[in-house]
Amino acid sequence: MKRNHTMIQFFEWHLEADANHWNRLKEAAPALKNRGIDAIWIPPVTKGMSAEDTGYAPYDLYDLGEFDQKDSVATKYGTKKQLLDAIRTCHDHDIQVYADVVMNHKAGADDTEVFQVIEVDPNDRTKEVSEPFDIEGWTKFTFPNRDNKYSSFKWGFEYFNGTDFDAMEDRTGVFRIIGDNKTWNDEVDDEFSNYDYLMFANIDYNHPEVQEEMIRWGKWFADSLHCNGFRLDAMKHINHAFIKLFAEQITQHCGDDFYFVGEFWKHDLEACQQFLEQVDYNIDLFDVALHDKLHTASKSGNDFNLTTIFDDTLVQSHPLQAVTFVDNHDTQPGEALESWVEDWFKQSAYSLILLRKDGYPCIFYGDYFGISGENPIDPKQEAINPILYARYHKAYGEQEDYFDHPNTIGWVRCGIPEIERSGCAVVISNGDDGEKRMRVGEERAGEIWVDLTGTRDEHIAIEEDGFAAFPVNGGSVSVWALPQEDVEL
């Protein structure tokens, strides 16, 4: 019997740039596996525009911490050797590794070039606000210190369709590069009329040589890391037809079990559904709509109707394509998409993604290990570990929902014979103390269940008809189950 799968995002935005993170991953792998985590999403491993860069301003996609570029051999997270050692350790513990792939733009060019552009309105990228004119842009990538190892491909302005800085005039803007068959891609998000351009030197996926190079790189990258899948960054800005082609080519090269999950940051569920259709459902998506619900619930207290928590979410409409999460590096305090789920609701939120039958849950490093930086946030392992334990040992079998009160909801997982003592009853309140009378099965009659979170200290006896009244503290969650004394929570 396969146990439930759980992913962790193994980084947060303010990790110290000490080139030691791959060592932290190697050391953490055994304990994570013991908690039931069997997949790890690692941060971008390629050389960024500086030694402190988080990886989302990629300079050289063929440098995994091997070459002396941008004043460092190592990336922010460590050297290539440390990275491969950490991945090997994860595999030794039967943990899959998903690599973050950032292929929308390039940053930190080696030199400038002069070429023609048209400036466009930042709020309407289809609206031209200038005649064609020359700029000096940072678009020439030659990677001299790599000296053609792995690839001799050099990037110039002809392989980009936009940039944001004119060194000639020392000013910023959104500049669309002029050239044969060169325009914004049509198959991108329609925010700002066309959201092809995001930042830095924007890669032109209309160019056939670019498509060939990026697919060639993707195969090399997967082979070099021996990873099990990709997390695709900023997909709403990249030609959707290319994303489909990229996934197909990598899958053909690596095998059908190679996994893809994409960041398609849209609150509109219909847009997510349309994207899934465009890529033939070969890529899972992070459930942004559910994250929004969890954030709103944490801000609204008992004004939020808990019975609606899954309405209009990806996990409700497309459960097999939804990667559920509470927070991530972009939603943490101070970041671009800040929408931090408040502490009082955090354990309840993790129960909602970890203890239900649908979705592929991903826990966040910043929640589990804490957040560094000028405004540190303490880790919440004490709150999350009991939920992870319940997911691994208890949350199996048929699910019955008791979403019949706006401030107190519950559900039952009935358990399966293959996993001894499995099954649980979950109750969440965002208001006052309450209880939920739920049926766990007549075959459970006489069993004594306890709250795995440790919030309530009662021992609940299952009645002859298989029902019991399961209490919960106000603004809290309780996970009731038959205890297993041999496993530490």
C-alpha positions in Angstrom: 0.0 0.0 0.0 1.4 3.4 -1.0 1.3 6.1 1.6 0.1 9.6 0.9 2.5 11.8 -1.0 3.7 15.1 0.4 6.0 17.8 -1.0 8.0 20.5 0.7 9.2 23.7 -0.8 12.7 23.6 0.6 13.6 27.3 0.7 12.3 30.8 1.5 13.2 34.2 0.2 15.5 35.3 3.0 17.8 32.3 3.3 21.3 33.4 4.2 23.5 33.5 1.1 26.1 31.2 2.7 26.4 28.7 -0.1 25.5 26.0 2.4 21.8 25.3 1.6 22.5 22.1 -0.3 24.3 20.8 2.8 21.2 21.7 4.8 19.1 19.7 2.4 21.4 16.7 2.6 21.2 16.8 6.4 17.5 17.3 6.6 16.5 14.6 4.1 16.3 11.6 6.6 14.2 13.5 9.1 11.9 14.8 6.3 11.3 11.3 5.1 10.5 10.2 8.6 7.8 12.8 8.6 6.2 11.4 5.5 7.6 13.9 3.1 8.7 12.1 -0.1 9.2 15.0 -2.6 11.3 18.2 -2.4 11.0 21.3 -4.5 14.4 22.9 -4.5 15.1 26.5 -5.4 16.7 27.5 -8.8 20.1 25.8 -9.0 21.5 27.8 -11.9 23.9 30.8 -11.6 22.1 34.0 -11.0 23.2 37.6 -11.7 25.0 37.6 -8.3 26.2 35.3 -5.6 23.3 36.5 -3.5 20.6 36.0 -6.1 17.8 33.6 -5.2 17.9 32.2 -8.7 15.0 34.0 -10.2 17.4 36.4 -12.1 19.2 33.6 -14.1 22.4 34.4 -15.8 23.8 31.0 -17.0 21.5 28.0 -17.1 24.5 25.7 -17.7 26.3 26.8 -14.5 25.0 24.8 -11.6 27.7 26.1 -9.2 30.7 25.0 -11.2 32.2 28.0 -12.9 33.7 31.2 -11.5 31.1 33.6 -12.8 29.4 36.6 -11.2 32.2 36.7 -8.6 31.5 33.2 -7.3 31.8 29.5 -8.2 28.9 28.6 -5.9 25.4 29.8 -6.3 23.6 31.3 -3.3 22.8 27.7 -2.3 26.2 26.0 -2.8 28.3 24.2 -5.4 27.3 21.7 -8.1 29.0 18.9 -6.1 27.1 19.8 -3.0 23.9 19.9 -5.0 24.4 16.5 -6.6 25.4 15.1 -3.2 22.1 16.4 -1.7 20.0 15.0 -4.5 21.7 11.6 -4.2 21.0 11.6 -0.5 17.3 12.4 -1.1 17.1 9.5 -3.6 18.8 7.2 -1.1 15.9 8.0 1.2 13.3 7.5 -1.5 12.6 11.3 -1.8 11.9 12.7 -5.2 13.5 16.0 -6.2 11.8 18.7 -8.3 14.0 21.4 -9.7 12.8 25.0 -10.2 13.1 26.0 -13.8 13.3 29.7 -14.6 13.2 30.3 -18.3 11.2 33.4 -18.9 14.1 35.9 -18.9 17.8 36.3 -18.4 19.7 38.8 -16.2 23.3 40.0 -15.6 24.4 40.1 -19.3 28.1 40.2 -20.1 27.9 43.2 -22.4 25.6 45.7 -24.1 24.4 45.9 -27.7 22.8 48.7 -29.7 19.5 47.8 -31.4 16.1 49.3 -32.2 13.1 49.2 -30.0 9.6 50.7 -29.6 8.7 51.9 -26.1 5.2 50.6 -25.0 2.8 51.7 -22.2 3.7 49.5 -19.1 0.0 49.3 -18.4 -1.0 48.3 -22.0 1.9 46.5 -23.7 0.1 46.6 -27.0 0.1 50.4 -27.0 3.2 52.0 -28.6 4.3 55.3 -27.1 7.3 56.0 -29.3 8.6 55.7 -32.8 11.4 53.2 -33.4 14.7 54.3 -31.8 18.1 52.9 -30.8 18.9 51.8 -27.2 21.9 50.2 -25.6 20.6 47.1 -23.9 22.2 44.5 -21.6 21.4 41.5 -23.9 24.7 40.0 -24.8 25.4 36.7 -22.9 28.7 35.0 -23.9 29.7 33.2 -20.6 33.4 33.6 -21.1 34.4 31.8 -17.9 32.4 28.7 -18.9 34.3 28.6 -22.3 31.6 26.8 -24.2 31.5 23.8 -21.9 28.1 22.0 -22.3 26.9 24.5 -24.9 28.4 27.0 -27.3 25.1 28.9 -27.6 25.5 32.7 -27.2 22.6 35.0 -26.5 22.1 38.3 -28.3 19.3 40.8 -28.7 17.8 38.8 -31.6 16.8 36.1 -29.1 14.9 38.5 -26.9 11.8 40.5 -27.6 11.9 43.0 -24.8 14.0 44.7 -22.1 13.6 47.3 -19.5 16.8 49.4 -19.4 18.5 51.7 -21.9 22.1 52.2 -20.9 22.5 54.9 -23.6 20.0 57.2 -21.8 20.3 55.6 -18.3 16.6 55.1 -18.0 14.0 52.3 -17.5 10.9 51.5 -19.5 9.2 48.6 -21.3 11.0 48.4 -24.6 9.8 46.0 -27.3 12.7 44.9 -29.5 12.2 45.3 -33.3 13.2 42.6 -35.7 11.9 40.1 -38.3 8.8 38.3 -37.1 9.5 39.8 -33.6 6.6 40.9 -31.4 5.1 39.9 -28.1 3.9 36.3 -27.9 0.1 36.0 -28.2 -0.3 32.9 -26.1 0.4 34.5 -22.8 -1.7 36.0 -20.0 -3.8 39.1 -21.0 -3.0 41.2 -18.1 -1.7 44.6 -19.3 -3.3 43.5 -22.6 -0.2 41.2 -23.1 1.9 40.0 -20.2 4.7 38.4 -22.2 7.2 40.9 -20.7 7.9 40.5 -17.0 11.5 41.6 -16.3 15.1 41.8 -17.5 15.8 40.5 -21.0 12.7 38.7 -22.0 13.3 35.5 -24.0 11.5 35.3 -27.4 9.9 32.0 -27.7 8.7 32.8 -31.2 12.3 32.3 -32.3 12.9 28.7 -33.5 16.6 28.7 -32.4 15.5 29.7 -28.9 13.0 26.9 -28.7 15.7 24.4 -29.9 18.2 25.7 -27.4 15.9 25.7 -24.4 14.6 22.1 -25.1 18.2 21.0 -25.5 19.1 22.7 -22.2 16.1 21.1 -20.5 17.2 17.6 -21.4 20.7 18.3 -20.3 19.5 19.8 -17.1 17.3 16.9 -16.2 20.1 14.4 -17.0 22.7 16.4 -15.1 20.7 16.6 -11.9 19.0 13.2 -12.1 16.0 15.0 -10.8 12.4 13.6 -10.9 10.6 16.7 -12.2 10.4 20.4 -12.8 8.6 23.3 -11.2 8.1 25.7 -14.0 8.3 29.4 -13.0 6.2 32.3 -14.4 4.2 30.2 -16.9 1.6 32.9 -17.6 4.4 35.0 -19.2 5.7 32.2 -21.5 4.3 31.1 -24.8 1.8 28.4 -23.8 2.4 26.4 -27.0 6.1 26.3 -26.1 5.4 25.2 -22.6 3.4 22.3 -24.0 6.1 21.4 -26.4 8.8 21.6 -23.7 6.9 19.3 -21.3 6.3 16.8 -24.1 9.9 16.8 -25.2 11.3 16.4 -21.6 8.8 13.7 -20.9 9.7 11.8 -24.0 13.4 12.1 -23.0 13.0 11.4 -19.3 10.0 9.0 -19.1 6.3 9.3 -18.4 6.8 9.5 -14.7 8.8 12.8 -14.9 6.7 15.3 -13.0 5.7 18.9 -13.9 4.1 21.5 -11.7 3.7 25.1 -12.8 3.4 28.5 -11.3 0.4 30.0 -13.1 -0.4 32.8 -10.7 -4.0 33.5 -11.5 -6.9 34.0 -9.1 -9.3 33.3 -11.9 -10.2 29.6 -11.9 -11.5 29.6 -15.4 -8.1 30.9 -16.7 -6.3 28.0 -14.9 -8.7 25.5 -16.5 -8.1 27.0 -19.9 -4.4 26.7 -19.4 -4.6 23.1 -18.4 -6.5 22.4 -21.6 -3.8 24.1 -23.6 -1.1 21.9 -22.2 -3.2 18.7 -22.3 -3.3 18.3 -18.5 0.4 17.3 -18.6 1.3 19.9 -16.0 -0.1 20.3 -12.5 -0.8 23.8 -11.1 -0.4 25.4 -7.7 -3.9 26.1 -6.4 -3.7 29.9 -6.1 -7.4 30.2 -5.6 -7.3 27.9 -2.5 -4.4 29.9 -1.1 -6.4 33.1 -1.5 -9.3 31.4 0.4 -7.0 30.4 3.2 -5.5 33.9 3.4 -9.0 35.5 3.4 -10.2 33.1 6.1 -7.2 33.9 8.3 -7.9 37.7 8.0 -11.7 37.4 8.4 -12.0 35.3 11.5 -15.5 34.2 12.3 -16.9 36.4 9.5 -15.6 33.8 7.0 -18.0 31.0 6.1 -15.9 27.9 6.3 -18.4 25.8 4.3 -17.2 27.8 1.2 -13.5 27.2 1.7 -13.2 25.0 -1.4 -15.6 26.8 -3.6 -14.1 27.9 -6.9 -10.7 26.3 -6.2 -8.6 24.2 -8.5 -8.6 21.3 -6.0 -12.4 21.2 -6.2 -12.7 21.3 -10.0 -9.5 19.5 -11.0 -8.3 17.5 -8.0 -5.7 15.5 -10.0 -4.0 18.7 -11.3 -4.0 20.7 -8.1 -0.9 21.2 -5.9 -2.3 22.7 -2.7 -0.3 25.1 -0.5 -0.7 27.4 2.4 2.1 29.9 1.7 5.3 30.1 -0.4 8.3 32.4 -1.0 6.2 34.9 -2.9 3.4 35.2 -0.4 5.6 35.5 2.7 5.7 39.0 4.4 7.4 41.7 2.4 7.3 39.9 -1.0 5.6 40.7 -4.3 2.5 38.6 -3.7 2.4 39.0 0.1 -0.7 37.3 1.4 0.5 35.5 4.5 -1.9 33.2 6.2 -2.0 34.3 9.8 -0.6 32.2 12.6 -3.9 31.5 14.4 -5.2 29.8 11.3 -2.0 28.1 10.1 -2.6 24.7 11.6 -6.2 24.6 10.4 -5.0 25.6 6.9 -2.4 22.8 6.9 -5.2 20.4 8.0 -7.2 21.5 5.0 -4.5 20.6 2.5 -2.9 17.6 4.2 -5.8 15.6 5.6 -8.2 15.5 2.6 -8.3 13.1 -0.2 -7.8 15.6 -3.1 -4.8 17.6 -4.2 -1.0 17.1 -3.8 0.0 19.2 -0.8 3.2 21.2 -0.5 4.3 22.6 2.8 6.5 25.7 3.0 10.0 25.9 4.3 9.2 29.2 5.9 6.4 27.7 7.9 8.3 24.5 8.8 11.8 25.9 9.4 11.1 29.6 9.9 11.9 32.7 8.0 15.2 34.6 8.2 16.1 38.2 7.4 15.4 41.5 9.1 11.9 40.4 10.3 12.3 36.7 11.2 9.4 34.4 11.8 9.6 31.4 14.1 9.1 27.9 12.7 5.8 26.1 13.2 7.0 22.5 13.3 5.1 22.0 16.6 1.9 22.8 14.8 2.6 21.1 11.5 4.2 17.8 12.7 0.9 16.4 14.1 -0.8 17.1 10.9 2.0 15.5 8.9 1.8 12.5 11.2 -2.0 12.2 10.7 -1.5 12.5 6.9 1.0 9.7 6.8 -0.7 7.3 9.3 -4.4 8.2 9.4 -5.8 10.2 6.4 -6.9 7.4 4.2 -10.1 5.9 2.8 -13.5 7.3 2.0 -14.1 10.9 2.9 -17.4 12.3 4.3 -17.8 16.0 4.8 -19.8 17.7 7.5 -19.7 21.2 6.1 -23.0 22.3 7.7 -22.1 25.3 9.9 -20.4 28.5 8.8 -17.9 28.5 11.7 -17.4 24.8 12.5 -16.8 22.2 9.8 -15.5 18.7 9.9 -14.8 15.6 7.8 -14.1 12.0 8.4 -11.5 9.7 6.6 -12.7 6.2 7.2 -9.3 4.5 6.9 -8.3 1.4 5.0 -7.5 -2.2 6.1 -4.0 -2.0 4.5 -2.9 0.6 7.0 -3.5 -0.5 10.6 -5.4 1.9 12.8 -5.9 4.4 10.0 -8.8 6.8 9.8 -9.4 10.2 11.5 -12.0 12.8 12.2 -11.1 16.5 11.7 -12.9 19.5 13.2 -12.1 23.1 12.5 -13.5 26.2 14.2 -13.0 29.9 13.3 -15.4 31.0 16.0 -16.3 29.7 19.4 -15.6 26.3 21.0 -17.8 23.7 19.2 -18.2 20.1 18.3 -19.2 18.0 15.3 -21.1 14.8 15.6 -19.7 12.6 12.9 -19.9 8.9 11.9 -16.6 7.0 11.7 -18.1 3.5 11.3 -19.9 0.9 13.4 -16.8 -1.3 13.2 -15.1 1.4 15.4 -17.6 1.1 18.2 -15.8 1.1 21.6 -12.6 2.5 20.3 -11.1 5.4 22.2 -9.9 8.3 20.1 -7.6 11.2 21.0 -6.8 14.6 19.6 -3.5 14.2 17.7 -2.8 17.9 17.9 -2.8 17.8 21.7 -5.2 20.8 21.8 -7.9 18.8 23.6 -7.1 16.2 26.2 -10.4 14.2 26.2 -10.6 10.6 25.3 -13.6 10.1 23.0 -15.4 6.8 22.9 -16.9 5.8 19.6 -20.6 4.9 20.1 -22.4 1.7 19.0 -23.8 3.3 15.9 -20.3 4.5 14.9 -20.9 8.1 15.7 -19.2 10.4 18.2 -19.3 14.0 19.1 -15.8 15.5 18.4 -15.0 18.8 20.2 -12.8 21.6 19.0 -11.5 24.8 20.6 -12.5 28.1 19.1 -10.2 29.3 16.4 -8.5 25.9 16.3 -8.4 22.4 14.8 -8.6 19.0 16.4 -7.6 15.8 14.6 -9.2 12.8 16.3 -7.9 9.3 15.8 -7.0 6.0 17.4 -3.5 6.6 18.9 -0.4 4.8 17.9 1.9 4.9 20.9 5.0 3.8 19.0 5.3 6.9 16.9 6.3 10.3 18.3 4.1 13.2 17.0 
